[in-house]
Amino acid sequence: MFEIKMRPLIQHQERELVILLRQGDRNAFDELYYRYVPRLTAFSRTYIKNEEEAEEAVQEIFIKIWEKRKSLDETKNFKSYLFQSIKNYFLNLIRNKKDAYQLSEIPEELHPSKENIIEDLNYKELEETALGLIASLPKVQQEVFTLSRIEGMSNLEIATKLNLSKRTVEHHIYLSVKHLKGKLINKETLYRSLLIAFFFF
Protein backbone atom coordinates (compact mmCIF):
# COMPACT_ATOMS: atom_id res chain seq x y z
CA MET A 1 0.00 0.00 0.00
CA PHE A 2 1.23 3.49 -0.79
CA GLU A 3 1.47 6.09 1.93
CA ILE A 4 -1.54 8.41 2.06
CA LYS A 5 -0.49 12.05 2.28
CA MET A 6 -2.67 15.12 2.55
CA ARG A 7 -2.41 17.14 -0.64
CA PRO A 8 -1.51 20.77 0.13
CA LEU A 9 -4.17 22.32 -2.13
CA ILE A 10 -6.98 19.80 -1.74
CA GLN A 11 -9.40 22.39 -0.31
CA HIS A 12 -8.94 24.78 -3.24
CA GLN A 13 -11.66 25.26 -5.82
CA GLU A 14 -10.93 24.45 -9.45
CA ARG A 15 -10.80 28.14 -10.46
CA GLU A 16 -8.25 28.90 -7.71
CA LEU A 17 -6.09 26.01 -8.88
CA VAL A 18 -6.16 27.21 -12.49
CA ILE A 19 -5.09 30.71 -11.38
CA LEU A 20 -2.20 29.21 -9.40
CA LEU A 21 -1.29 26.95 -12.32
CA ARG A 22 -1.08 29.97 -14.62
CA GLN A 23 1.49 31.37 -12.19
CA GLY A 24 3.55 28.18 -12.47
CA ASP A 25 2.51 26.57 -9.18
CA ARG A 26 3.49 22.89 -9.46
CA ASN A 27 1.32 21.89 -6.48
CA ALA A 28 -1.74 23.28 -8.29
CA PHE A 29 -0.82 21.26 -11.36
CA ASP A 30 -0.38 18.10 -9.25
CA GLU A 31 -3.74 18.65 -7.54
CA LEU A 32 -5.60 19.03 -10.85
CA TYR A 33 -3.77 15.98 -12.20
CA TYR A 34 -4.69 13.91 -9.12
CA ARG A 35 -8.36 14.91 -9.36
CA TYR A 36 -8.95 14.21 -13.02
CA VAL A 37 -6.55 11.54 -14.30
CA PRO A 38 -8.67 8.50 -13.28
CA ARG A 39 -11.82 9.79 -15.01
CA LEU A 40 -9.92 11.07 -18.05
CA THR A 41 -8.24 7.69 -18.47
CA ALA A 42 -11.62 5.94 -18.23
CA PHE A 43 -13.02 8.41 -20.78
CA SER A 44 -10.07 7.72 -23.10
CA ARG A 45 -10.88 4.05 -22.99
CA THR A 46 -14.26 4.74 -24.59
CA TYR A 47 -12.20 5.63 -27.67
CA ILE A 48 -9.45 3.01 -27.52
CA LYS A 49 -9.22 -0.36 -25.81
CA ASN A 50 -5.48 -0.28 -25.21
CA GLU A 51 -4.96 0.88 -21.62
CA GLU A 52 -1.39 2.08 -22.18
CA GLU A 53 -2.42 4.24 -25.12
CA ALA A 54 -5.35 5.63 -23.15
CA GLU A 55 -2.99 6.59 -20.32
CA GLU A 56 -0.50 8.05 -22.80
CA ALA A 57 -3.23 10.28 -24.24
CA VAL A 58 -3.99 11.68 -20.79
CA GLN A 59 -0.28 12.28 -20.12
CA GLU A 60 0.00 14.15 -23.42
CA ILE A 61 -2.92 16.39 -22.50
CA PHE A 62 -1.43 17.30 -19.13
CA ILE A 63 2.00 17.95 -20.65
CA LYS A 64 0.39 20.42 -23.05
CA ILE A 65 -1.54 22.02 -20.20
CA TRP A 66 1.69 22.62 -18.30
CA GLU A 67 3.43 23.99 -21.39
CA LYS A 68 0.52 26.33 -22.18
CA ARG A 69 -0.43 27.12 -18.57
CA LYS A 70 -0.07 30.90 -19.00
CA SER A 71 -2.83 30.93 -21.62
CA LEU A 72 -5.41 29.11 -19.47
CA ASP A 73 -8.64 30.99 -18.76
CA GLU A 74 -9.80 30.52 -15.17
CA THR A 75 -13.31 31.71 -16.07
CA LYS A 76 -13.85 28.65 -18.29
CA ASN A 77 -14.82 25.17 -17.05
CA PHE A 78 -11.46 23.41 -16.73
CA LYS A 79 -13.01 19.95 -16.41
CA SER A 80 -14.94 20.39 -19.66
CA TYR A 81 -11.75 21.61 -21.29
CA LEU A 82 -9.95 18.42 -20.25
CA PHE A 83 -12.62 16.10 -21.61
CA GLN A 84 -12.90 18.07 -24.84
CA SER A 85 -9.11 17.89 -25.21
CA ILE A 86 -9.20 14.10 -24.89
CA LYS A 87 -11.96 13.86 -27.50
CA ASN A 88 -10.02 16.11 -29.89
CA TYR A 89 -6.84 14.08 -29.30
CA PHE A 90 -8.45 10.86 -30.49
CA LEU A 91 -10.38 12.45 -33.34
CA ASN A 92 -7.14 13.96 -34.62
CA LEU A 93 -5.40 10.62 -34.19
CA ILE A 94 -8.10 8.92 -36.24
CA ARG A 95 -7.86 11.57 -38.98
CA ASN A 96 -4.07 11.24 -39.10
CA LYS A 97 -4.35 7.47 -39.32
CA LYS A 98 -6.83 7.82 -42.17
CA ASP A 99 -4.47 10.11 -44.07
CA ALA A 100 -1.53 7.73 -43.66
CA TYR A 101 -3.25 4.38 -44.27
CA GLN A 102 -6.21 2.78 -45.90
CA LEU A 103 -9.13 2.43 -43.48
CA SER A 104 -8.71 -1.36 -43.53
CA GLU A 105 -5.16 -0.97 -42.18
CA ILE A 106 -6.21 1.09 -39.16
CA PRO A 107 -6.48 -0.91 -35.91
CA GLU A 108 -10.12 -1.75 -35.24
CA GLU A 109 -10.15 0.06 -31.89
CA LEU A 110 -9.41 3.34 -33.70
CA HIS A 111 -12.22 3.07 -36.24
CA PRO A 112 -14.71 5.92 -35.85
CA SER A 113 -17.89 4.13 -34.85
CA LYS A 114 -21.09 4.54 -32.92
CA GLU A 115 -19.42 2.93 -29.92
CA ASN A 116 -16.30 5.08 -29.63
CA ILE A 117 -16.89 8.48 -31.28
CA ILE A 118 -18.84 10.73 -28.92
CA GLU A 119 -19.38 13.64 -31.34
CA ASP A 120 -23.04 14.07 -30.46
CA LEU A 121 -22.61 13.86 -26.68
CA ASN A 122 -22.14 17.22 -25.02
CA TYR A 123 -19.94 17.00 -21.90
CA LYS A 124 -21.98 19.66 -20.13
CA GLU A 125 -25.11 17.53 -20.58
CA LEU A 126 -23.22 14.52 -19.23
CA GLU A 127 -22.03 16.50 -16.22
CA GLU A 128 -25.51 17.88 -15.50
CA THR A 129 -26.99 14.38 -15.66
CA ALA A 130 -24.30 13.07 -13.32
CA LEU A 131 -24.81 15.88 -10.81
CA GLY A 132 -28.56 15.34 -10.97
CA LEU A 133 -28.09 11.68 -10.08
CA ILE A 134 -25.80 12.62 -7.19
CA ALA A 135 -28.52 14.98 -5.92
CA SER A 136 -30.82 11.96 -5.56
CA LEU A 137 -28.57 10.60 -2.80
CA PRO A 138 -29.23 11.23 0.91
CA LYS A 139 -27.42 14.38 2.12
CA VAL A 140 -24.46 12.70 3.86
CA GLN A 141 -23.93 10.30 0.97
CA GLN A 142 -24.01 13.25 -1.43
CA GLU A 143 -21.25 14.98 0.49
CA VAL A 144 -19.09 11.88 0.86
CA PHE A 145 -19.51 10.82 -2.76
CA THR A 146 -18.81 14.33 -4.07
CA LEU A 147 -15.62 14.62 -2.02
CA SER A 148 -14.54 11.18 -3.22
CA ARG A 149 -15.44 11.19 -6.92
CA ILE A 150 -15.61 14.88 -7.81
CA GLU A 151 -12.97 16.39 -5.51
CA GLY A 152 -10.72 13.31 -5.62
CA MET A 153 -10.18 13.02 -1.87
CA SER A 154 -9.13 9.72 -0.31
CA ASN A 155 -11.38 7.93 2.19
CA LEU A 156 -9.00 8.88 5.00
CA GLU A 157 -9.03 12.55 3.96
CA ILE A 158 -12.84 12.53 3.82
CA ALA A 159 -13.06 10.90 7.24
CA THR A 160 -10.80 13.60 8.70
CA LYS A 161 -12.71 16.43 7.01
CA LEU A 162 -16.18 15.21 8.07
CA ASN A 163 -15.16 13.81 11.46
CA LEU A 164 -16.28 10.30 10.50
CA SER A 165 -14.56 6.95 10.77
CA LYS A 166 -12.87 5.65 7.62
CA ARG A 167 -15.17 2.61 7.76
CA THR A 168 -18.26 4.88 7.80
CA VAL A 169 -16.95 6.75 4.76
CA GLU A 170 -16.39 3.46 2.94
CA HIS A 171 -19.94 2.37 3.80
CA HIS A 172 -21.43 5.62 2.48
CA ILE A 173 -19.48 5.26 -0.78
CA TYR A 174 -20.64 1.64 -1.13
CA LEU A 175 -24.30 2.68 -0.66
CA SER A 176 -23.89 5.60 -3.06
CA VAL A 177 -22.37 3.44 -5.79
CA LYS A 178 -25.11 0.83 -5.36
CA HIS A 179 -27.83 3.50 -5.59
CA LEU A 180 -26.31 5.25 -8.62
CA LYS A 181 -25.72 2.02 -10.54
CA GLY A 182 -29.38 1.23 -10.02
CA LYS A 183 -30.30 4.62 -11.47
CA LEU A 184 -28.09 3.96 -14.52
CA ILE A 185 -29.77 0.70 -15.53
CA ASN A 186 -32.26 2.37 -17.86
CA LYS A 187 -29.76 4.69 -19.55
CA GLU A 188 -28.70 4.02 -23.15
CA THR A 189 -25.63 1.79 -23.37
CA LEU A 190 -23.05 4.37 -24.52
CA TYR A 191 -24.40 7.13 -22.29
CA ARG A 192 -24.41 4.73 -19.35
CA SER A 193 -20.77 3.77 -19.96
CA LEU A 194 -19.74 7.44 -19.94
CA LEU A 195 -21.65 8.12 -16.72
CA ILE A 196 -20.01 5.10 -15.11
CA ALA A 197 -16.63 6.50 -16.16
CA PHE A 198 -17.64 9.88 -14.71
CA PHE A 199 -18.65 8.35 -11.38
CA PHE A 200 -16.63 5.27 -10.68
CA PHE A 201 -13.05 5.80 -11.84
N, C-alpha and C positions, 0 to 999 in steps of 0.2 A: 504493500500500500504506500502511496506517496504521502508526503507530509502535507497536511492542510494548513495553509497560511492565509491570514486575512489580507485581502487585496487592499492597497492603500486608498484607492479611489472608488471602492465598491458602492459608496453611498451617493456618488455623483450622478446627476441626470445625464442623459445622452448628449443634450446640447452643451452642457458644461464640459463634457469630455471632448467633444469636437473642437470647442474653443481652445482647450489646452493642447489638443493634438496639433492644431494649426500653429501653435507656439513652439512645437517640437518636443512636447512632454512625452517621454517614452512610457511612463506609467499609464497615461491616458490611452495610448495606443494599445498597450498590453491589456487594459481593462476592456476596451472595445473588442479586441481579439478574443479574449476569454468568453465574453458574453455571446458572441455571434458565430464563432467557428463551428460548433456542433450542428446548429440548424442550417448554416450555409452548406456544410458538407452533405447533410441529408438532402438538401434542396438540389445540390449538384448531382446527386445520385438519381434524381428523377430524369436527368439528361443522359447519364452515362453509367453503366453498370460497374465499371472498373473503379474500385475504391481508391486506389493510389492516384488515378487521374482526377477523380473528384476532389481529393485532398489537395492535389497540385493546383487545381483551378482556384481554390480558396486562397492558397498561399500566394498565388500570382495577384489576386485581387488586393490582398492586404499589402503586398509589396508596393503596388501602384498607389495605394492610398497613402502609404508613408512617403513615397517619393513626391506625391502631389498634395501633401497635407496643407500647404499654404493656400491652396485654391479651394479648399472645402468651405461650404456654406453652412454655418450652424443653424440657419433658419429652415433648412430643408430636412426632411425625414431621412436620417442617416441609415436606418434599417432598410427602408425601401430602396435607397441608393445601393446598398450592398446586394440585395436580391436582384435588382435590375442589372447590376454589373455582372453577376453570375450568369444570368440569362443571356446577356449580350456576349459574354465570353464564349459560351457554347454555340450560339448562333453564328458567331464569326468563325469559330472553329469548323463548323459544318460547311459554311460557305467556302472557306479556304480549302477544305478537303474536296469539295465539289470541283473547284477550279483546277486542282492538281491531278485528280483521278476521275475515272468513270465512276458513276454512282455504285455500280456493282462491286467496285474495289474498296469502297468505304466500309469500315467495320460496321456490322449491323447495329451496334449500340449507339452509333452516331447518326443513323438515318433520321431525318426529320419525320416524325410520325405523330399520330394522335396521342401516343402514350408518353412521348418525351419532349415535345415542343409545346410550351405553355403560352404561346403568343396571345391567346384570347383570355388568359386569366390575369386580372389586374391584382397586383400584390396588395393594394390598399383594401380591395374587397376581401381578399383572403385574411388580412389582418383584422378587419372589422368583424368578420365571421368568427374568427378565433377568439377575439375579445368578448364577443357576445356570448359564446359558449362558456367562457371563464366566468362571466357574470351570472351564469345559472348555478354556480357552485355556492354552498353556504359561505358566509362571510370569512370565517377563519381559513377555510380551504382556499378561497379566492386569494387571500393574502399570501399564504404559504406557497401556493402554486405559482403565483405571479413572481414572487421573489426567486423561486427555483428556476422556472422555465423562461421567464421574460428578463429578469435581472441577472440570472446566471449565478446566484449565490449557492454555496454548498449547504447541505443539510445542517452541518455544524454551525455555519454562519447564521442561518435562519433561526436556529434554536437560540443562539445567543441574542440575536436582535429582538426576538419576540418573547424571550424569557420562557421558552418551552424546552422540554427534553428532546434530544435528538430522535428518540424513538417515536415521540408524539408527532414530530415533523414528518418522519418517514410514513407514519400511519395516515396523516392528512394527504400526503402526496399519493399514496396508494389509492385512497378513496377518490381523490380528484381524477386520477388517471382512469380508474374504473368507470366513473360517472361520464367523463368526456368521451371515452371510447364507445360507450353506449349511445351517446348523442350522435356519434359519427356514423353509425351503422347505416342510416338511410341516405347518406351523402353519395353523390356520384363517385365512381371508383377513383378517377384521377384527382378530383377535388379532395376526396377523403385522404389520399396518400399525401397530398401537400399539407393538409391540416395536421396529419399525424407527424410529419416532419417538423412543422411549426411548433407543436406541443412537446413531442416526446424525445427529441434529440438534444 
